[in-house]
């Protein structure tokens, strides 16, 4: 099987939850083969079970922490890509004076993706991509030159700087049937290089920021 992100060959890492997990030897992404993916309808039903709204204080606080990190960059416009059924992050950014849009293929598919933004942020979305090799470059195109792409997704666990199959096998995050691809620092460094961005922030846990060059020869 080829890696759905970089197209390189993969090998079986482990199995569990009635599905298989494969590790890419190039970008180090861990992916679930397509034959184990649940249907689109079942996927949407799972999303609707989440309590992702403004009344969920923990959910709001998680976003506030990410917004605080992004205040280091000059952001006047933003797109929340994969905003879910209630665009909480979009609302919070608007409260900060940022002109924001929300897009979600399931809940807000009619948002026009025909302009660019200082910030494109995607939270708890990248782990759901069935075809990241096509999806991510399209997202990168929505960032203005000099703008940033911020990605929040839980990094898979690494013990003593080495991927341990048993550690991954016990990892709670992979048990969600809608989670079908997983990333680590090496994956995001490969991704940044691949799309011509620079990795400028990494908390090595669940959040990275990639910057698009400001122009030809720019930084």
Secondary structure, 3 states (H helix, E strand, C coil): CECCCCCCEEEEEEEECCEEEEEECCCCCEECCHHHCCCHHHHHHHHHCCCCCCCCHHHHHHHHHHHHHHCCCCCCEEEEECCCCCCHHHHHHHHCCCEEEEEECCCECCCCCCCCEEEEEEECCHHHCCCHHHHHHHHHCCEEEEEEEEEECCECCCECCECCHHHHHCCHHHHCCCCCEEECHHHHHHHHHHHCEEEEEECCCCEEEEEECCCCCCC
